[in-house]
């Protein structure tokens, strides 16, 4: 897809990984280098630092989750 769009269309890519870690995702250093080369050739790179709003919201939601275990009728919970 990137090769088809290269110098023809706009492409927006978001990632929470630095470029140096992309080879862990794609598994091939040469492929990853070629992909990054094409993406950054005419790119405007916006790097955001600081706390992740989505991560913070997920952590807040997880603190309010209550786990309920339903026992089939007539069965008693196992003793520990």
C-alpha angles and dihedrals in degrees: 000000000000091000091051092050096041108128090346107075141014118265126193118200126179125190139159089212127089115239090254090064097049092090087068088062099042096034096214121088096202093048091047093048091050092048094049091045092056094043097051098038094093096006135141102210118202112194117191122197132187135053119348111239092204092050092049092049092049091051091050091050092049091056089059097049116112118201113218121189115202116209118206110254114276095020123110122216114261116260118241 
